[in-house]
């Protein structure tokens, strides 16, 4: 908190998270007489529903993840602190956050916890090494490197006469909206975008598999839309494996087990995990202190007004809450955060409490490929190009910033009307950085000095190097001024 905020004496609101809940909650307090501090582990606001388009080269990460500070730059009562929240003290009303070993303690009078959810591997966290999820920009960039890299390695192998089927087989685990959208875009990438780019492989023969233990595609959309979505995605050449539970994942493939006990191995270098989510571990931390119940996905039970039982100054919103079977979608987080902000404002003005939180369902949509989508809005069930146009319109509205909307629209035109992908740059660092960091004992903390460390010997070495550079620069200048460049010596 800034020195000005610390001495203002105004009501202090801390918002945890920069996702939909955190951002909309902070913005909803812009006209309230409070000081708002957003604590977030990233410097950007992520439009998570479009991560798969970053992974498949349609959009750049900047278009779906604008800087949080830029978004809030005109909100005078708000500041942003970078840090991952590692502790919440409900009794003393403080939030503890850390970044690269640096710890910050932030006090609050009201707290909005909107920390979201992470990928769930259902107790098999070691699967993550070989099958990244789809929850962050790092995930999307790694997957982009893995997907495009698989085609490049297949081209090299085919040129040597090797069998490259395992490189041209892509498996997406999870047949929810993210999995369906990802599988559809990989199929389009292989069958349409890259079909003329390679000489030794036929990308149109790439195998794309969508696997799920569930009996249907898109269960939240109902049987009818789920069936239509499955037929549409199969038309693209995607193999749909239902009732297939993943039991093992390794570098070269995975194993699935069917209800009849049959086990099948699929050889594939590129696997994407889009099955299941787990609420932020902050839910468990809050439950331990408040006695609130947790469900199997780590979501915490809250009161009807989204407050933590026994702590009316603490609001929990979005994917973290277990209330009325609310879905884990952006609109729940947005509406919940606005409700919490309005309640804080009302309390400061002495108004009566609001009625219990009620979610207004604005519908659900999933894109299958260009010109193909499914949409569920109220009693209406839509498919095809109308649903696809609705999907485009809704996602344009929620992309933050005019510039990002414009560039996204242009990139969609390139990808959907043409066959190109504007963002195909990949590096080895994208693919392997996560694994390399995981092998360090303290992760990225091992790459920087600990707070307060001072190495006098290193300082002396740096001073010596500075003198060498100064001497080198002086000699370079002398050679130029004396006209000795290019003059034969001896």
C-alpha angles and dihedrals in degrees: 000000000000121000089247092054093044091058099036094089090217125138108281119222120188118197118196114209137025098227126105093295096045096044098044091043091053093046091048089061095054094107096038121102094246140104111240124202117187113201112196136163093222132048093228142066107238122214091207099186090071098049091105089061090057089049093052097044102254100112135024120239092245092062093060099031112048118177112275091218091057092051092050098036093110095046102096097191095054134080132176127225121193112224145105111250109240100168144020120195105201095185096051093033098232135134121213118205134176138199122178091342094310112124127206128188115205121187122213142189092195127021131201112193111199102154095142126204140294134216116289122214092183094245095320099100091157087072088074092075091067102023112044119202129229107245107104144033088253089056093050095048092047091051091048089055092047095047098046090035090057091059091048093050090046090054090052093047094046090051087059093047096252128146106258101175092116090055093049094049116092121188124196113192113208128044098214122112095286093048094047092048092047095048091047093052094047088051091051090047093053100038100038118011101044101030094108099035102081134057105195101040134050104223090193088071092058113126118231117189128190110197130185137159089223120096095237145030118259098005094187089060094059131244098290098052091037090056092048091049091051092051091048094049091047089055086061089058098259114146110223116208111188127182086028113132116196109234102170139016128190139161095280103036149316142260126231128195123208127210091258090060095255114144121207128187121212116197108219135143094197116061126165121198114214099150121114137343134232122209119243114282087240086080090065091046091053092045093054091055100039103033091235114152125254125210126217092273092054094254115149126230112241136183121266089263091055093252124135112255108263093009111077091175091063119080123188118196143174127012092356098069134085106206132135092339091289113182122243096248134129095254092060090054094045096048093043093050092049089049091052092048091050091050092051090049091048094050092052089051093047095246124153117265118271123252115268115291113273121190118224108210109219093183138262131262138184128186117219100183138316110324090002125099143129125228134187114195115166107304093342121103114192134181138174128027095341091057089044092054090048089052091052093049096048094047092048090055093054097044104103117241135018093252092055092047091052096047092044090053091051092048091048089053090052092048103037102034095032125028101244132111116215097203111051099132112125135171137193088244091063091054101042108025094090093052092045092052091047090059092059114092094232098022115224089353088076090061096062134050119264117256111278096017116139123182110198092184091055089050091053090050090051091050090052091050090050091056090050091052092049091052091047092050091049091052092049090053093047093052091053095045092046092051091236096135110118093002115136112245120217 
